[in-house]
């Protein structure tokens, strides 16, 4: 499950408020941590575009 940054913040806030049942809390925390480790699709596209431009310049 890929969460947008706003969704990550909302999930963390919901955990802090006790709105997520304890049995689901660990699952949500794991998903948020995974998402924070993954590069965003936009960042991957920018990295690829920069790589292409750099290779053209040389």
PyMOL commands that set and color helices and strands:
alter all, ss='L'
color gray80, all
select helices_A, chain A and resi 5-17+22-37+41-57
alter helices_A, ss='H'
color red, helices_A
deselect
rebuild
show_as cartoon
